[in-house]
Amino acid sequence: MKKFLLLLFGIATGGIGGYLYWQQVGCSSGTCMITSKPLNSTIYGAVMGYLVFGLIDDLIKKR
């Protein structure tokens, strides 16, 4: 479980960031693929958080 803690933190951080982006910036016309709905924006943010924190996790493990 400890080895996945950083990735879970990345998913949570990215999801929160994606939701906040939708809430603060969003898409006024409704035609934006990612930011038109809060679920899309949250999932996109979670995936981005997973990828970024996965990269950080790999760099930490290499040292």
CHARMM-style PDB file with segment names, atoms N, HN, CA, C and O in Angstrom:
ATOM      1  N   MET     1       0.823  -1.199   0.000  1.00  0.00      PROA
ATOM      2  CA  MET     1       0.000   0.000   0.000  1.00  0.00      PROA
ATOM      3  C   MET     1       0.865   1.261   0.000  1.00  0.00      PROA
ATOM      4  O   MET     1       0.492   2.266  -0.605  1.00  0.00      PROA
ATOM      5  N   LYS     2       2.015   1.215   0.673  1.00  0.00      PROA
ATOM      6  HN  LYS     2       2.318   0.399   1.165  1.00  0.00      PROA
ATOM      7  CA  LYS     2       2.873   2.399   0.750  1.00  0.00      PROA
ATOM      8  C   LYS     2       3.411   2.800  -0.615  1.00  0.00      PROA
ATOM      9  O   LYS     2       3.617   3.987  -0.870  1.00  0.00      PROA
ATOM     10  N   LYS     3       3.643   1.829  -1.498  1.00  0.00      PROA
ATOM     11  HN  LYS     3       3.475   0.865  -1.290  1.00  0.00      PROA
ATOM     12  CA  LYS     3       4.208   2.176  -2.795  1.00  0.00      PROA
ATOM     13  C   LYS     3       3.188   2.852  -3.709  1.00  0.00      PROA
ATOM     14  O   LYS     3       3.568   3.496  -4.686  1.00  0.00      PROA
ATOM     15  N   PHE     4       1.907   2.714  -3.405  1.00  0.00      PROA
ATOM     16  HN  PHE     4       1.598   2.190  -2.611  1.00  0.00      PROA
ATOM     17  CA  PHE     4       0.879   3.365  -4.205  1.00  0.00      PROA
ATOM     18  C   PHE     4       0.384   4.664  -3.582  1.00  0.00      PROA
ATOM     19  O   PHE     4      -0.473   5.338  -4.154  1.00  0.00      PROA
ATOM     20  N   LEU     5       0.911   5.018  -2.425  1.00  0.00      PROA
ATOM     21  HN  LEU     5       1.607   4.471  -1.961  1.00  0.00      PROA
ATOM     22  CA  LEU     5       0.439   6.203  -1.712  1.00  0.00      PROA
ATOM     23  C   LEU     5       0.686   7.482  -2.505  1.00  0.00      PROA
ATOM     24  O   LEU     5      -0.187   8.348  -2.559  1.00  0.00      PROA
ATOM     25  N   LEU     6       1.839   7.612  -3.111  1.00  0.00      PROA
ATOM     26  HN  LEU     6       2.548   6.908  -3.067  1.00  0.00      PROA
ATOM     27  CA  LEU     6       2.151   8.801  -3.895  1.00  0.00      PROA
ATOM     28  C   LEU     6       1.249   8.901  -5.128  1.00  0.00      PROA
ATOM     29  O   LEU     6       0.812   9.992  -5.493  1.00  0.00      PROA
ATOM     30  N   LEU     7       0.975   7.770  -5.762  1.00  0.00      PROA
ATOM     31  HN  LEU     7       1.331   6.884  -5.466  1.00  0.00      PROA
ATOM     32  CA  LEU     7       0.100   7.778  -6.932  1.00  0.00      PROA
ATOM     33  C   LEU     7      -1.344   8.114  -6.549  1.00  0.00      PROA
ATOM     34  O   LEU     7      -2.023   8.844  -7.270  1.00  0.00      PROA
ATOM     35  N   LEU     8      -1.804   7.592  -5.432  1.00  0.00      PROA
ATOM     36  HN  LEU     8      -1.252   6.999  -4.846  1.00  0.00      PROA
ATOM     37  CA  LEU     8      -3.149   7.925  -4.960  1.00  0.00      PROA
ATOM     38  C   LEU     8      -3.261   9.403  -4.614  1.00  0.00      PROA
ATOM     39  O   LEU     8      -4.287  10.035  -4.867  1.00  0.00      PROA
ATOM     40  N   PHE     9      -2.204   9.942  -4.037  1.00  0.00      PROA
ATOM     41  HN  PHE     9      -1.371   9.429  -3.831  1.00  0.00      PROA
ATOM     42  CA  PHE     9      -2.177  11.367  -3.736  1.00  0.00      PROA
ATOM     43  C   PHE     9      -2.217  12.185  -5.035  1.00  0.00      PROA
ATOM     44  O   PHE     9      -2.874  13.224  -5.096  1.00  0.00      PROA
ATOM     45  N   GLY    10      -1.524  11.721  -6.053  1.00  0.00      PROA
ATOM     46  HN  GLY    10      -0.990  10.877  -6.003  1.00  0.00      PROA
ATOM     47  CA  GLY    10      -1.536  12.391  -7.346  1.00  0.00      PROA
ATOM     48  C   GLY    10      -2.908  12.360  -7.997  1.00  0.00      PROA
ATOM     49  O   GLY    10      -3.345  13.352  -8.581  1.00  0.00      PROA
ATOM     50  N   ILE    11      -3.590  11.220  -7.900  1.00  0.00      PROA
ATOM     51  HN  ILE    11      -3.235  10.414  -7.426  1.00  0.00      PROA
ATOM     52  CA  ILE    11      -4.935  11.112  -8.460  1.00  0.00      PROA
ATOM     53  C   ILE    11      -5.887  12.061  -7.743  1.00  0.00      PROA
ATOM     54  O   ILE    11      -6.675  12.758  -8.382  1.00  0.00      PROA
ATOM     55  N   ALA    12      -5.813  12.088  -6.411  1.00  0.00      PROA
ATOM     56  HN  ALA    12      -5.173  11.522  -5.892  1.00  0.00      PROA
ATOM     57  CA  ALA    12      -6.694  12.967  -5.631  1.00  0.00      PROA
ATOM     58  C   ALA    12      -6.397  14.441  -5.915  1.00  0.00      PROA
ATOM     59  O   ALA    12      -7.311  15.244  -6.102  1.00  0.00      PROA
ATOM     60  N   THR    13      -5.131  14.778  -5.944  1.00  0.00      PROA
ATOM     61  HN  THR    13      -4.388  14.126  -5.792  1.00  0.00      PROA
ATOM     62  CA  THR    13      -4.744  16.170  -6.210  1.00  0.00      PROA
ATOM     63  C   THR    13      -5.179  16.597  -7.612  1.00  0.00      PROA
ATOM     64  O   THR    13      -5.714  17.692  -7.786  1.00  0.00      PROA
ATOM     65  N   GLY    14      -4.958  15.759  -8.589  1.00  0.00      PROA
ATOM     66  HN  GLY    14      -4.523  14.870  -8.447  1.00  0.00      PROA
ATOM     67  CA  GLY    14      -5.358  16.073  -9.953  1.00  0.00      PROA
ATOM     68  C   GLY    14      -6.867  16.175 -10.107  1.00  0.00      PROA
ATOM     69  O   GLY    14      -7.362  17.047 -10.821  1.00  0.00      PROA
ATOM     70  N   GLY    15      -7.599  15.292  -9.445  1.00  0.00      PROA
ATOM     71  HN  GLY    15      -7.197  14.583  -8.865  1.00  0.00      PROA
ATOM     72  CA  GLY    15      -9.059  15.347  -9.504  1.00  0.00      PROA
ATOM     73  C   GLY    15      -9.610  16.619  -8.900  1.00  0.00      PROA
ATOM     74  O   GLY    15     -10.510  17.246  -9.457  1.00  0.00      PROA
ATOM     75  N   ILE    16      -9.068  16.993  -7.763  1.00  0.00      PROA
ATOM     76  HN  ILE    16      -8.336  16.483  -7.310  1.00  0.00      PROA
ATOM     77  CA  ILE    16      -9.490  18.250  -7.128  1.00  0.00      PROA
ATOM     78  C   ILE    16      -9.127  19.434  -8.009  1.00  0.00      PROA
ATOM     79  O   ILE    16      -9.917  20.365  -8.168  1.00  0.00      PROA
ATOM     80  N   GLY    17      -7.937  19.396  -8.577  1.00  0.00      PROA
ATOM     81  HN  GLY    17      -7.295  18.640  -8.447  1.00  0.00      PROA
ATOM     82  CA  GLY    17      -7.517  20.471  -9.470  1.00  0.00      PROA
ATOM     83  C   GLY    17      -8.392  20.569 -10.713  1.00  0.00      PROA
ATOM     84  O   GLY    17      -8.728  21.667 -11.156  1.00  0.00      PROA
ATOM     85  N   GLY    18      -8.757  19.427 -11.272  1.00  0.00      PROA
ATOM     86  HN  GLY    18      -8.483  18.535 -10.912  1.00  0.00      PROA
ATOM     87  CA  GLY    18      -9.635  19.426 -12.437  1.00  0.00      PROA
ATOM     88  C   GLY    18     -11.007  19.974 -12.131  1.00  0.00      PROA
ATOM     89  O   GLY    18     -11.577  20.724 -12.924  1.00  0.00      PROA
ATOM     90  N   TYR    19     -11.544  19.599 -10.970  1.00  0.00      PROA
ATOM     91  HN  TYR    19     -11.081  18.990 -10.326  1.00  0.00      PROA
ATOM     92  CA  TYR    19     -12.856  20.117 -10.576  1.00  0.00      PROA
ATOM     93  C   TYR    19     -12.798  21.625 -10.336  1.00  0.00      PROA
ATOM     94  O   TYR    19     -13.686  22.364 -10.761  1.00  0.00      PROA
ATOM     95  N   LEU    20     -11.751  22.069  -9.656  1.00  0.00      PROA
ATOM     96  HN  LEU    20     -11.030  21.469  -9.310  1.00  0.00      PROA
ATOM     97  CA  LEU    20     -11.605  23.508  -9.411  1.00  0.00      PROA
ATOM     98  C   LEU    20     -11.425  24.283 -10.709  1.00  0.00      PROA
ATOM     99  O   LEU    20     -11.903  25.410 -10.837  1.00  0.00      PROA
ATOM    100  N   TYR    21     -10.736  23.677 -11.672  1.00  0.00      PROA
ATOM    101  HN  TYR    21     -10.348  22.762 -11.568  1.00  0.00      PROA
ATOM    102  CA  TYR    21     -10.587  24.335 -12.973  1.00  0.00      PROA
ATOM    103  C   TYR    21     -11.954  24.484 -13.640  1.00  0.00      PROA
ATOM    104  O   TYR    21     -12.267  25.543 -14.185  1.00  0.00      PROA
ATOM    105  N   TRP    22     -12.767  23.428 -13.600  1.00  0.00      PROA
ATOM    106  HN  TRP    22     -12.513  22.568 -13.157  1.00  0.00      PROA
ATOM    107  CA  TRP    22     -14.109  23.515 -14.172  1.00  0.00      PROA
ATOM    108  C   TRP    22     -14.930  24.579 -13.468  1.00  0.00      PROA
ATOM    109  O   TRP    22     -15.658  25.334 -14.113  1.00  0.00      PROA
ATOM    110  N   GLN    23     -14.817  24.643 -12.147  1.00  0.00      PROA
ATOM    111  HN  GLN    23     -14.225  24.030 -11.623  1.00  0.00      PROA
ATOM    112  CA  GLN    23     -15.613  25.585 -11.364  1.00  0.00      PROA
ATOM    113  C   GLN    23     -15.189  27.026 -11.627  1.00  0.00      PROA
ATOM    114  O   GLN    23     -16.043  27.903 -11.760  1.00  0.00      PROA
ATOM    115  N   GLN    24     -13.896  27.284 -11.704  1.00  0.00      PROA
ATOM    116  HN  GLN    24     -13.202  26.572 -11.596  1.00  0.00      PROA
ATOM    117  CA  GLN    24     -13.400  28.651 -11.829  1.00  0.00      PROA
ATOM    118  C   GLN    24     -13.323  29.130 -13.281  1.00  0.00      PROA
ATOM    119  O   GLN    24     -13.642  30.285 -13.563  1.00  0.00      PROA
ATOM    120  N   VAL    25     -12.908  28.263 -14.201  1.00  0.00      PROA
ATOM    121  HN  VAL    25     -12.650  27.325 -13.972  1.00  0.00      PROA
ATOM    122  CA  VAL    25     -12.715  28.661 -15.587  1.00  0.00      PROA
ATOM    123  C   VAL    25     -13.851  28.132 -16.454  1.00  0.00      PROA
ATOM    124  O   VAL    25     -14.570  28.897 -17.095  1.00  0.00      PROA
ATOM    125  N   GLY    26     -14.000  26.807 -16.461  1.00  0.00      PROA
ATOM    126  HN  GLY    26     -13.416  26.185 -15.940  1.00  0.00      PROA
ATOM    127  CA  GLY    26     -15.096  26.171 -17.178  1.00  0.00      PROA
ATOM    128  C   GLY    26     -15.149  26.471 -18.655  1.00  0.00      PROA
ATOM    129  O   GLY    26     -14.148  26.828 -19.276  1.00  0.00      PROA
ATOM    130  N   CYS    27     -16.344  26.317 -19.208  1.00  0.00      PROA
ATOM    131  HN  CYS    27     -17.157  26.027 -18.703  1.00  0.00      PROA
ATOM    132  CA  CYS    27     -16.584  26.551 -20.623  1.00  0.00      PROA
ATOM    133  C   CYS    27     -17.965  27.160 -20.756  1.00  0.00      PROA
ATOM    134  O   CYS    27     -18.967  26.497 -20.491  1.00  0.00      PROA
ATOM    135  N   SER    28     -18.023  28.391 -21.157  1.00  0.00      PROA
ATOM    136  HN  SER    28     -17.209  28.930 -21.373  1.00  0.00      PROA
ATOM    137  CA  SER    28     -19.307  29.095 -21.196  1.00  0.00      PROA
ATOM    138  C   SER    28     -20.209  28.619 -22.335  1.00  0.00      PROA
ATOM    139  O   SER    28     -21.432  28.681 -22.209  1.00  0.00      PROA
ATOM    140  N   SER    29     -19.636  28.146 -23.440  1.00  0.00      PROA
ATOM    141  HN  SER    29     -18.642  28.095 -23.542  1.00  0.00      PROA
ATOM    142  CA  SER    29     -20.459  27.748 -24.573  1.00  0.00      PROA
ATOM    143  C   SER    29     -20.968  26.311 -24.464  1.00  0.00      PROA
ATOM    144  O   SER    29     -21.969  25.962 -25.088  1.00  0.00      PROA
ATOM    145  N   GLY    30     -20.285  25.475 -23.673  1.00  0.00      PROA
ATOM    146  HN  GLY    30     -19.471  25.758 -23.166  1.00  0.00      PROA
ATOM    147  CA  GLY    30     -20.689  24.080 -23.525  1.00  0.00      PROA
ATOM    148  C   GLY    30     -20.148  23.171 -24.612  1.00  0.00      PROA
ATOM    149  O   GLY    30     -20.497  21.991 -24.645  1.00  0.00      PROA
ATOM    150  N   THR    31     -19.312  23.674 -25.497  1.00  0.00      PROA
ATOM    151  HN  THR    31     -19.028  24.633 -25.470  1.00  0.00      PROA
ATOM    152  CA  THR    31     -18.775  22.857 -26.579  1.00  0.00      PROA
ATOM    153  C   THR    31     -17.369  22.333 -26.301  1.00  0.00      PROA
ATOM    154  O   THR    31     -16.821  21.584 -27.110  1.00  0.00      PROA
ATOM    155  N   CYS    32     -16.792  22.707 -25.194  1.00  0.00      PROA
ATOM    156  HN  CYS    32     -17.238  23.316 -24.537  1.00  0.00      PROA
ATOM    157  CA  CYS    32     -15.445  22.245 -24.845  1.00  0.00      PROA
ATOM    158  C   CYS    32     -15.538  20.796 -24.362  1.00  0.00      PROA
ATOM    159  O   CYS    32     -16.367  20.469 -23.513  1.00  0.00      PROA
ATOM    160  N   MET    33     -14.695  19.948 -24.902  1.00  0.00      PROA
ATOM    161  HN  MET    33     -14.021  20.214 -25.592  1.00  0.00      PROA
ATOM    162  CA  MET    33     -14.764  18.526 -24.572  1.00  0.00      PROA
ATOM    163  C   MET    33     -14.438  18.229 -23.112  1.00  0.00      PROA
ATOM    164  O   MET    33     -15.125  17.433 -22.473  1.00  0.00      PROA
ATOM    165  N   ILE    34     -13.415  18.851 -22.590  1.00  0.00      PROA
ATOM    166  HN  ILE    34     -12.856  19.498 -23.109  1.00  0.00      PROA
ATOM    167  CA  ILE    34     -12.954  18.513 -21.247  1.00  0.00      PROA
ATOM    168  C   ILE    34     -13.645  19.348 -20.183  1.00  0.00      PROA
ATOM    169  O   ILE    34     -14.057  18.813 -19.154  1.00  0.00      PROA
ATOM    170  N   THR    35     -13.777  20.626 -20.405  1.00  0.00      PROA
ATOM    171  HN  THR    35     -13.442  21.060 -21.241  1.00  0.00      PROA
ATOM    172  CA  THR    35     -14.243  21.513 -19.333  1.00  0.00      PROA
ATOM    173  C   THR    35     -15.735  21.814 -19.377  1.00  0.00      PROA
ATOM    174  O   THR    35     -16.202  22.652 -18.606  1.00  0.00      PROA
ATOM    175  N   SER    36     -16.499  21.166 -20.246  1.00  0.00      PROA
ATOM    176  HN  SER    36     -16.120  20.485 -20.872  1.00  0.00      PROA
ATOM    177  CA  SER    36     -17.926  21.467 -20.302  1.00  0.00      PROA
ATOM    178  C   SER    36     -18.695  20.814 -19.162  1.00  0.00      PROA
ATOM    179  O   SER    36     -19.738  21.327 -18.756  1.00  0.00      PROA
ATOM    180  N   LYS    37     -18.206  19.696 -18.639  1.00  0.00      PROA
ATOM    181  HN  LYS    37     -17.359  19.279 -18.970  1.00  0.00      PROA
ATOM    182  CA  LYS    37     -18.877  18.979 -17.555  1.00  0.00      PROA
ATOM    183  C   LYS    37     -17.883  18.766 -16.417  1.00  0.00      PROA
ATOM    184  O   LYS    37     -16.696  18.554 -16.663  1.00  0.00      PROA
ATOM    185  N   PRO    38     -18.359  18.823 -15.172  1.00  0.00      PROA
ATOM    186  CA  PRO    38     -17.425  18.647 -14.054  1.00  0.00      PROA
ATOM    187  C   PRO    38     -16.821  17.246 -13.997  1.00  0.00      PROA
ATOM    188  O   PRO    38     -15.673  17.093 -13.582  1.00  0.00      PROA
ATOM    189  N   LEU    39     -17.561  16.235 -14.400  1.00  0.00      PROA
ATOM    190  HN  LEU    39     -18.494  16.360 -14.737  1.00  0.00      PROA
ATOM    191  CA  LEU    39     -17.028  14.870 -14.374  1.00  0.00      PROA
ATOM    192  C   LEU    39     -15.870  14.718 -15.353  1.00  0.00      PROA
ATOM    193  O   LEU    39     -14.851  14.116 -15.013  1.00  0.00      PROA
ATOM    194  N   ASN    40     -16.012  15.251 -16.551  1.00  0.00      PROA
ATOM    195  HN  ASN    40     -16.839  15.740 -16.827  1.00  0.00      PROA
ATOM    196  CA  ASN    40     -14.929  15.170 -17.544  1.00  0.00      PROA
ATOM    197  C   ASN    40     -13.677  15.872 -17.045  1.00  0.00      PROA
ATOM    198  O   ASN    40     -12.570  15.345 -17.158  1.00  0.00      PROA
ATOM    199  N   SER    41     -13.858  17.045 -16.503  1.00  0.00      PROA
ATOM    200  HN  SER    41     -14.757  17.473 -16.411  1.00  0.00      PROA
ATOM    201  CA  SER    41     -12.727  17.828 -16.022  1.00  0.00      PROA
ATOM    202  C   SER    41     -12.038  17.145 -14.833  1.00  0.00      PROA
ATOM    203  O   SER    41     -10.812  17.156 -14.731  1.00  0.00      PROA
ATOM    204  N   THR    42     -12.830  16.558 -13.946  1.00  0.00      PROA
ATOM    205  HN  THR    42     -13.827  16.550 -14.030  1.00  0.00      PROA
ATOM    206  CA  THR    42     -12.265  15.863 -12.780  1.00  0.00      PROA
ATOM    207  C   THR    42     -11.493  14.620 -13.198  1.00  0.00      PROA
ATOM    208  O   THR    42     -10.401  14.367 -12.689  1.00  0.00      PROA
ATOM    209  N   ILE    43     -12.048  13.849 -14.114  1.00  0.00      PROA
ATOM    210  HN  ILE    43     -12.935  14.055 -14.527  1.00  0.00      PROA
ATOM    211  CA  ILE    43     -11.356  12.642 -14.585  1.00  0.00      PROA
ATOM    212  C   ILE    43     -10.071  13.014 -15.316  1.00  0.00      PROA
ATOM    213  O   ILE    43      -9.038  12.375 -15.120  1.00  0.00      PROA
ATOM    214  N   TYR    44     -10.129  14.037 -16.152  1.00  0.00      PROA
ATOM    215  HN  TYR    44     -10.968  14.557 -16.312  1.00  0.00      PROA
ATOM    216  CA  TYR    44      -8.925  14.483 -16.863  1.00  0.00      PROA
ATOM    217  C   TYR    44      -7.852  14.924 -15.871  1.00  0.00      PROA
ATOM    218  O   TYR    44      -6.680  14.583 -16.028  1.00  0.00      PROA
ATOM    219  N   GLY    45      -8.250  15.674 -14.858  1.00  0.00      PROA
ATOM    220  HN  GLY    45      -9.203  15.951 -14.730  1.00  0.00      PROA
ATOM    221  CA  GLY    45      -7.296  16.115 -13.847  1.00  0.00      PROA
ATOM    222  C   GLY    45      -6.700  14.950 -13.079  1.00  0.00      PROA
ATOM    223  O   GLY    45      -5.510  14.953 -12.765  1.00  0.00      PROA
ATOM    224  N   ALA    46      -7.533  13.941 -12.772  1.00  0.00      PROA
ATOM    225  HN  ALA    46      -8.500  13.939 -13.027  1.00  0.00      PROA
ATOM    226  CA  ALA    46      -7.038  12.766 -12.050  1.00  0.00      PROA
ATOM    227  C   ALA    46      -6.030  11.990 -12.888  1.00  0.00      PROA
ATOM    228  O   ALA    46      -5.021  11.519 -12.364  1.00  0.00      PROA
ATOM    229  N   VAL    47      -6.291  11.855 -14.165  1.00  0.00      PROA
ATOM    230  HN  VAL    47      -7.110  12.238 -14.590  1.00  0.00      PROA
ATOM    231  CA  VAL    47      -5.353  11.155 -15.052  1.00  0.00      PROA
ATOM    232  C   VAL    47      -4.036  11.933 -15.158  1.00  0.00      PROA
ATOM    233  O   VAL    47      -2.955  11.345 -15.114  1.00  0.00      PROA
ATOM    234  N   MET    48      -4.135  13.240 -15.296  1.00  0.00      PROA
ATOM    235  HN  MET    48      -5.013  13.718 -15.332  1.00  0.00      PROA
ATOM    236  CA  MET    48      -2.924  14.064 -15.361  1.00  0.00      PROA
ATOM    237  C   MET    48      -2.136  13.977 -14.049  1.00  0.00      PROA
ATOM    238  O   MET    48      -0.908  13.898 -14.069  1.00  0.00      PROA
ATOM    239  N   GLY    49      -2.836  13.991 -12.915  1.00  0.00      PROA
ATOM    240  HN  GLY    49      -3.834  14.055 -12.899  1.00  0.00      PROA
ATOM    241  CA  GLY    49      -2.174  13.848 -11.624  1.00  0.00      PROA
ATOM    242  C   GLY    49      -1.470  12.514 -11.496  1.00  0.00      PROA
ATOM    243  O   GLY    49      -0.358  12.440 -10.974  1.00  0.00      PROA
ATOM    244  N   TYR    50      -2.122  11.448 -11.977  1.00  0.00      PROA
ATOM    245  HN  TYR    50      -3.026  11.508 -12.401  1.00  0.00      PROA
ATOM    246  CA  TYR    50      -1.519  10.118 -11.953  1.00  0.00      PROA
ATOM    247  C   TYR    50      -0.249  10.084 -12.789  1.00  0.00      PROA
ATOM    248  O   TYR    50       0.764   9.527 -12.363  1.00  0.00      PROA
ATOM    249  N   LEU    51      -0.300  10.677 -13.977  1.00  0.00      PROA
ATOM    250  HN  LEU    51      -1.122  11.129 -14.322  1.00  0.00      PROA
ATOM    251  CA  LEU    51       0.874  10.669 -14.853  1.00  0.00      PROA
ATOM    252  C   LEU    51       2.033  11.485 -14.281  1.00  0.00      PROA
ATOM    253  O   LEU    51       3.182  11.043 -14.312  1.00  0.00      PROA
ATOM    254  N   VAL    52       1.732  12.665 -13.765  1.00  0.00      PROA
ATOM    255  HN  VAL    52       0.799  13.024 -13.740  1.00  0.00      PROA
ATOM    256  CA  VAL    52       2.791  13.528 -13.224  1.00  0.00      PROA
ATOM    257  C   VAL    52       3.399  12.910 -11.971  1.00  0.00      PROA
ATOM    258  O   VAL    52       4.622  12.861 -11.835  1.00  0.00      PROA
ATOM    259  N   PHE    53       2.556  12.439 -11.056  1.00  0.00      PROA
ATOM    260  HN  PHE    53       1.563  12.479 -11.167  1.00  0.00      PROA
ATOM    261  CA  PHE    53       3.092  11.851  -9.834  1.00  0.00      PROA
ATOM    262  C   PHE    53       3.742  10.495 -10.100  1.00  0.00      PROA
ATOM    263  O   PHE    53       4.629  10.080  -9.354  1.00  0.00      PROA
ATOM    264  N   GLY    54       3.312   9.799 -11.156  1.00  0.00      PROA
ATOM    265  HN  GLY    54       2.591  10.136 -11.762  1.00  0.00      PROA
ATOM    266  CA  GLY    54       3.995   8.570 -11.560  1.00  0.00      PROA
ATOM    267  C   GLY    54       5.397   8.856 -12.051  1.00  0.00      PROA
ATOM    268  O   GLY    54       6.325   8.096 -11.775  1.00  0.00      PROA
ATOM    269  N   LEU    55       5.556   9.948 -12.777  1.00  0.00      PROA
ATOM    270  HN  LEU    55       4.802  10.566 -13.001  1.00  0.00      PROA
ATOM    271  CA  LEU    55       6.880  10.365 -13.230  1.00  0.00      PROA
ATOM    272  C   LEU    55       7.762  10.721 -12.041  1.00  0.00      PROA
ATOM    273  O   LEU    55       8.930  10.336 -11.988  1.00  0.00      PROA
ATOM    274  N   ILE    56       7.206  11.449 -11.098  1.00  0.00      PROA
ATOM    275  HN  ILE    56       6.257  11.762 -11.141  1.00  0.00      PROA
ATOM    276  CA  ILE    56       7.961  11.815  -9.893  1.00  0.00      PROA
ATOM    277  C   ILE    56       8.345  10.569  -9.103  1.00  0.00      PROA
ATOM    278  O   ILE    56       9.458  10.475  -8.586  1.00  0.00      PROA
ATOM    279  N   ASP    57       7.418   9.608  -9.011  1.00  0.00      PROA
ATOM    280  HN  ASP    57       6.513   9.684  -9.431  1.00  0.00      PROA
ATOM    281  CA  ASP    57       7.687   8.353  -8.300  1.00  0.00      PROA
ATOM    282  C   ASP    57       8.828   7.589  -8.960  1.00  0.00      PROA
ATOM    283  O   ASP    57       9.687   7.044  -8.268  1.00  0.00      PROA
ATOM    284  N   ASP    58       8.846   7.543 -10.297  1.00  0.00      PROA
ATOM    285  HN  ASP    58       8.148   7.985 -10.859  1.00  0.00      PROA
ATOM    286  CA  ASP    58       9.933   6.869 -11.002  1.00  0.00      PROA
ATOM    287  C   ASP    58      11.274   7.559 -10.773  1.00  0.00      PROA
ATOM    288  O   ASP    58      12.298   6.895 -10.611  1.00  0.00      PROA
ATOM    289  N   LEU    59      11.267   8.890 -10.758  1.00  0.00      PROA
ATOM    290  HN  LEU    59      10.435   9.429 -10.890  1.00  0.00      PROA
ATOM    291  CA  LEU    59      12.513   9.614 -10.521  1.00  0.00      PROA
ATOM    292  C   LEU    59      13.029   9.382  -9.109  1.00  0.00      PROA
ATOM    293  O   LEU    59      14.238   9.287  -8.901  1.00  0.00      PROA
ATOM    294  N   ILE    60      12.131   9.291  -8.143  1.00  0.00      PROA
ATOM    295  HN  ILE    60      11.149   9.368  -8.312  1.00  0.00      PROA
ATOM    296  CA  ILE    60      12.535   9.029  -6.758  1.00  0.00      PROA
ATOM    297  C   ILE    60      13.122   7.620  -6.643  1.00  0.00      PROA
ATOM    298  O   ILE    60      14.128   7.418  -5.962  1.00  0.00      PROA
ATOM    299  N   LYS    61      12.495   6.650  -7.306  1.00  0.00      PROA
ATOM    300  HN  LYS    61      11.678   6.813  -7.859  1.00  0.00      PROA
ATOM    301  CA  LYS    61      12.966   5.255  -7.224  1.00  0.00      PROA
ATOM    302  C   LYS    61      14.326   5.054  -7.888  1.00  0.00      PROA
ATOM    303  O   LYS    61      15.083   4.168  -7.490  1.00  0.00      PROA
ATOM    304  N   LYS    62      14.642   5.866  -8.893  1.00  0.00      PROA
ATOM    305  HN  LYS    62      14.027   6.585  -9.216  1.00  0.00      PROA
ATOM    306  CA  LYS    62      15.927   5.734  -9.586  1.00  0.00      PROA
ATOM    307  C   LYS    62      17.083   6.165  -8.698  1.00  0.00      PROA
ATOM    308  O   LYS    62      18.201   5.680  -8.871  1.00  0.00      PROA
ATOM    309  N   ARG    63      16.842   7.053  -7.765  1.00  0.00      PROA
ATOM    310  HN  ARG    63      15.934   7.446  -7.624  1.00  0.00      PROA
ATOM    311  CA  ARG    63      17.925   7.539  -6.900  1.00  0.00      PROA
ATOM    312  C   ARG    63      18.152   6.608  -5.809  1.00  0.00      PROA
ATOM    313  OT1 ARG    63      19.024   6.840  -4.972  1.00  0.00      PROA
TER     314      ARG     63
END
